[in-house]
């Protein structure tokens, strides 16, 4: 019984530390299937008119308390405005007390360039709601040294607040030149206060950079781009306060199938992981620039926590692009001939 009490006390200490300390944004292994979450400058940077992306991550399945994240986005390519507009929805749920964070943002990007390159700039602004359910926590006054958890005991450990709203902003830039795609973004520029205690607790800025290269294995063949074979190495680096992480990987893409493997460092927030991803373009209509994509990936811990302790992390994603009937082909891309970010994955 004494061991049970000590376990609950330790769990409470860890939980309260996570609530009062600064939060860190979740990261997706399939970053290329959630472009607006990665960088607001990628808004509207695709061949069709309308794009919808959905991605879900279930992290460390064996760890008590759910660690799940969902992001949905929709963006519209408007060549006459020089870029695109979009909406982004993100929700995360962590721990047995369901520490939930929900964000809804609007995005805008503007592009300049020529047939050789495209340089885009993006803006993001929205509202975030952060909540916690204290009723699912066990506090010290509810534990008896002999009996353990006291049935029916009331919770006297509530913090002053359990619901927090705040304004949030972000910016980004992206350059597609030749077979290179290079971008950077900064989130939480205003460093909003997300504390539940009434004391200041600013959310640190998140900085991420990403570089990809598309190696055409059929460069000498007169083939349509969708029929060619590519090798796509990429590097993504994240930094938020004292936490930093990088992901290094390579993908093999042939027609509608994309197989990738990458390594992501874990630093202080979790184990390093080896990631395997499979992406399928299930339906492609080249004439209408229409595409339906399905992706799945799995992270396996290779350092720190073992795979037996975490059971890894799994992601699933869906993406759809289409040309609206009213537009047809009367509104061609501004930079026809130049590679855009959508061609790199």
Secondary structure, 3 states (H helix, E strand, C coil): CHHHHHHHHHHHHHHHHHHHCCCCCCCCCCHHHCHHHHCHHHCCCCCCCEEEEEEEEECCCCCCCCEEEEEEEEEEEEHHHCEEEEEEEEEEEECCCCEEEEEEEEEEEEEEECCCEEEEEEEEEEEEEEECCHHHCCCHHHEECCCEECCCCCCCCCCCCCEEEEEEEEEEEEEEECCEEEEEEEECCCCCECCCCCCCCECCCEEEEEEEEEEECCCCCCCCHHHCEEEEEEEEEEEECCEEEEEEEEEEEECCEEEEEEEECCCCCCCEEEEEEEEEEEEEECCCCEEEEEEEEEEEEEECCCHHHHCCEEEEEEEEEECCCCCCCCCCCCCCCCCCHHHHC
